[in-house]
Amino acid sequence: MNRLNGNISRIEVSGNLTLAHVEVTPQLVLKAIVIDTPKTAAYLKVGQEVVLVFKETEVIIGTNSQTKISLQNQIPASINKIERGQLLSKLNLRTITGELNAIVSTNAVKTLCLKTGDAVVAMVKLNEVMLQAL
């Protein structure tokens, strides 16, 4: 599991859903959709320290040649290490927030011509990020 610490900087509520904006660093704000509201979950408040949690298999890798995309959680990274398997490969990524891991198909690694040191963008869908209050 990938874990990033941050503070809730903004909250948007619609019905029983909350979109939490979490400042991980001043340059990086990530978002998570939760099926709760500030009325039903006390931790959903501006300033609350939280941990963003997401699986390695939920990280999508893009290269700098990508065009516009709907994924809002985009983390600039560089590839620190690649562990190639027959079907899947594990990428260890260096980011401004520390290390992240991604598991992608080995075919994707080949197709994107990924190698150690390459600049990439790690992306995670809003609904794949879980929040844990601290």
Summary of the structure (lengths in Angstrom):
residues: 134
radius of gyration: 15.7
end to end distance: 16.9
largest distance: 47.9
contacts: 385
relative contact order: 0.25
helix: 9%
strand: 57%
